[in-house]
């Protein structure tokens, strides 16, 4: 998956579960830009529930700010 150069990211690696469970590797990326909403209901659900498979690890959260 390509991402824009200069985009802040962190690679997270840890073991899931007790003892020697499954190894988990995540790439947390911060993106900034303007957003155009085409489906308000889908956007509302994404905003309130998060996006992606890593939500349980604090990823996939959406922050909004007014455009200048």
PyMOL commands that place a pseudoatom at each C-alpha (Angstrom):
pseudoatom trace, name=CA, resn=UNK, resi=1, chain=A, elem=C, hetatm=0, pos=[0.000, 0.000, 0.000]
pseudoatom trace, name=CA, resn=UNK, resi=2, chain=A, elem=C, hetatm=0, pos=[1.542, 3.291, -1.076]
pseudoatom trace, name=CA, resn=UNK, resi=3, chain=A, elem=C, hetatm=0, pos=[1.302, 6.382, 1.085]
pseudoatom trace, name=CA, resn=UNK, resi=4, chain=A, elem=C, hetatm=0, pos=[2.296, 9.992, 0.426]
pseudoatom trace, name=CA, resn=UNK, resi=5, chain=A, elem=C, hetatm=0, pos=[5.924, 10.803, 1.251]
pseudoatom trace, name=CA, resn=UNK, resi=6, chain=A, elem=C, hetatm=0, pos=[6.329, 12.705, 4.491]
pseudoatom trace, name=CA, resn=UNK, resi=7, chain=A, elem=C, hetatm=0, pos=[3.243, 11.064, 5.991]
pseudoatom trace, name=CA, resn=UNK, resi=8, chain=A, elem=C, hetatm=0, pos=[3.856, 10.271, 9.682]
pseudoatom trace, name=CA, resn=UNK, resi=9, chain=A, elem=C, hetatm=0, pos=[3.706, 6.546, 10.436]
pseudoatom trace, name=CA, resn=UNK, resi=10, chain=A, elem=C, hetatm=0, pos=[4.595, 4.052, 13.181]
pseudoatom trace, name=CA, resn=UNK, resi=11, chain=A, elem=C, hetatm=0, pos=[5.135, 0.308, 12.858]
pseudoatom trace, name=CA, resn=UNK, resi=12, chain=A, elem=C, hetatm=0, pos=[3.734, -1.554, 15.863]
pseudoatom trace, name=CA, resn=UNK, resi=13, chain=A, elem=C, hetatm=0, pos=[4.662, -5.191, 16.643]
pseudoatom trace, name=CA, resn=UNK, resi=14, chain=A, elem=C, hetatm=0, pos=[3.430, -7.226, 19.597]
pseudoatom trace, name=CA, resn=UNK, resi=15, chain=A, elem=C, hetatm=0, pos=[2.077, -10.632, 20.615]
pseudoatom trace, name=CA, resn=UNK, resi=16, chain=A, elem=C, hetatm=0, pos=[-1.682, -11.141, 20.910]
pseudoatom trace, name=CA, resn=UNK, resi=17, chain=A, elem=C, hetatm=0, pos=[-3.076, -13.311, 23.677]
pseudoatom trace, name=CA, resn=UNK, resi=18, chain=A, elem=C, hetatm=0, pos=[-1.527, -15.130, 26.617]
pseudoatom trace, name=CA, resn=UNK, resi=19, chain=A, elem=C, hetatm=0, pos=[2.023, -16.381, 26.374]
pseudoatom trace, name=CA, resn=UNK, resi=20, chain=A, elem=C, hetatm=0, pos=[3.187, -16.978, 22.839]
pseudoatom trace, name=CA, resn=UNK, resi=21, chain=A, elem=C, hetatm=0, pos=[-0.002, -16.159, 20.928]
pseudoatom trace, name=CA, resn=UNK, resi=22, chain=A, elem=C, hetatm=0, pos=[-0.313, -14.680, 17.485]
pseudoatom trace, name=CA, resn=UNK, resi=23, chain=A, elem=C, hetatm=0, pos=[2.154, -11.991, 16.393]
pseudoatom trace, name=CA, resn=UNK, resi=24, chain=A, elem=C, hetatm=0, pos=[0.473, -8.732, 15.352]
pseudoatom trace, name=CA, resn=UNK, resi=25, chain=A, elem=C, hetatm=0, pos=[2.104, -6.115, 13.117]
pseudoatom trace, name=CA, resn=UNK, resi=26, chain=A, elem=C, hetatm=0, pos=[0.347, -2.827, 12.380]
pseudoatom trace, name=CA, resn=UNK, resi=27, chain=A, elem=C, hetatm=0, pos=[1.336, 0.233, 10.404]
pseudoatom trace, name=CA, resn=UNK, resi=28, chain=A, elem=C, hetatm=0, pos=[-0.329, 3.289, 11.946]
pseudoatom trace, name=CA, resn=UNK, resi=29, chain=A, elem=C, hetatm=0, pos=[-0.472, 6.216, 9.504]
pseudoatom trace, name=CA, resn=UNK, resi=30, chain=A, elem=C, hetatm=0, pos=[-1.727, 9.768, 9.988]
pseudoatom trace, name=CA, resn=UNK, resi=31, chain=A, elem=C, hetatm=0, pos=[-3.338, 11.325, 6.923]
pseudoatom trace, name=CA, resn=UNK, resi=32, chain=A, elem=C, hetatm=0, pos=[-4.450, 14.927, 6.489]
pseudoatom trace, name=CA, resn=UNK, resi=33, chain=A, elem=C, hetatm=0, pos=[-6.532, 16.462, 3.742]
pseudoatom trace, name=CA, resn=UNK, resi=34, chain=A, elem=C, hetatm=0, pos=[-9.979, 17.534, 2.701]
pseudoatom trace, name=CA, resn=UNK, resi=35, chain=A, elem=C, hetatm=0, pos=[-12.882, 15.114, 2.656]
pseudoatom trace, name=CA, resn=UNK, resi=36, chain=A, elem=C, hetatm=0, pos=[-15.969, 15.080, 0.484]
pseudoatom trace, name=CA, resn=UNK, resi=37, chain=A, elem=C, hetatm=0, pos=[-18.805, 13.005, 1.962]
pseudoatom trace, name=CA, resn=UNK, resi=38, chain=A, elem=C, hetatm=0, pos=[-20.938, 11.183, -0.609]
pseudoatom trace, name=CA, resn=UNK, resi=39, chain=A, elem=C, hetatm=0, pos=[-22.957, 8.968, 1.761]
pseudoatom trace, name=CA, resn=UNK, resi=40, chain=A, elem=C, hetatm=0, pos=[-23.814, 10.679, 5.065]
pseudoatom trace, name=CA, resn=UNK, resi=41, chain=A, elem=C, hetatm=0, pos=[-24.946, 7.480, 6.806]
pseudoatom trace, name=CA, resn=UNK, resi=42, chain=A, elem=C, hetatm=0, pos=[-21.756, 5.570, 5.933]
pseudoatom trace, name=CA, resn=UNK, resi=43, chain=A, elem=C, hetatm=0, pos=[-19.665, 8.540, 7.052]
pseudoatom trace, name=CA, resn=UNK, resi=44, chain=A, elem=C, hetatm=0, pos=[-21.593, 8.854, 10.335]
pseudoatom trace, name=CA, resn=UNK, resi=45, chain=A, elem=C, hetatm=0, pos=[-21.042, 5.166, 11.109]
pseudoatom trace, name=CA, resn=UNK, resi=46, chain=A, elem=C, hetatm=0, pos=[-17.318, 5.400, 10.246]
pseudoatom trace, name=CA, resn=UNK, resi=47, chain=A, elem=C, hetatm=0, pos=[-16.945, 8.486, 12.415]
pseudoatom trace, name=CA, resn=UNK, resi=48, chain=A, elem=C, hetatm=0, pos=[-18.651, 6.921, 15.438]
pseudoatom trace, name=CA, resn=UNK, resi=49, chain=A, elem=C, hetatm=0, pos=[-17.306, 3.346, 15.115]
pseudoatom trace, name=CA, resn=UNK, resi=50, chain=A, elem=C, hetatm=0, pos=[-13.912, 3.839, 13.417]
pseudoatom trace, name=CA, resn=UNK, resi=51, chain=A, elem=C, hetatm=0, pos=[-12.538, 2.186, 10.287]
pseudoatom trace, name=CA, resn=UNK, resi=52, chain=A, elem=C, hetatm=0, pos=[-10.269, -0.762, 9.547]
pseudoatom trace, name=CA, resn=UNK, resi=53, chain=A, elem=C, hetatm=0, pos=[-9.355, -4.017, 11.296]
pseudoatom trace, name=CA, resn=UNK, resi=54, chain=A, elem=C, hetatm=0, pos=[-7.063, -2.428, 13.915]
pseudoatom trace, name=CA, resn=UNK, resi=55, chain=A, elem=C, hetatm=0, pos=[-9.788, -0.467, 15.736]
pseudoatom trace, name=CA, resn=UNK, resi=56, chain=A, elem=C, hetatm=0, pos=[-9.326, -2.616, 18.833]
pseudoatom trace, name=CA, resn=UNK, resi=57, chain=A, elem=C, hetatm=0, pos=[-5.732, -1.359, 19.054]
pseudoatom trace, name=CA, resn=UNK, resi=58, chain=A, elem=C, hetatm=0, pos=[-6.648, 2.334, 18.869]
pseudoatom trace, name=CA, resn=UNK, resi=59, chain=A, elem=C, hetatm=0, pos=[-6.255, 2.722, 15.112]
pseudoatom trace, name=CA, resn=UNK, resi=60, chain=A, elem=C, hetatm=0, pos=[-8.929, 3.776, 12.615]
pseudoatom trace, name=CA, resn=UNK, resi=61, chain=A, elem=C, hetatm=0, pos=[-10.113, 6.814, 14.556]
pseudoatom trace, name=CA, resn=UNK, resi=62, chain=A, elem=C, hetatm=0, pos=[-11.242, 9.878, 12.616]
pseudoatom trace, name=CA, resn=UNK, resi=63, chain=A, elem=C, hetatm=0, pos=[-10.678, 13.448, 13.790]
pseudoatom trace, name=CA, resn=UNK, resi=64, chain=A, elem=C, hetatm=0, pos=[-12.341, 16.369, 12.049]
pseudoatom trace, name=CA, resn=UNK, resi=65, chain=A, elem=C, hetatm=0, pos=[-11.601, 20.086, 11.960]
pseudoatom trace, name=CA, resn=UNK, resi=66, chain=A, elem=C, hetatm=0, pos=[-13.237, 22.920, 10.057]
pseudoatom trace, name=CA, resn=UNK, resi=67, chain=A, elem=C, hetatm=0, pos=[-11.639, 23.804, 6.729]
pseudoatom trace, name=CA, resn=UNK, resi=68, chain=A, elem=C, hetatm=0, pos=[-9.911, 27.173, 6.583]
for i in range(1, 68): cmd.bond("trace and resi %d" % i, "trace and resi %d" % (i + 1))
show_as sticks, trace
zoom trace
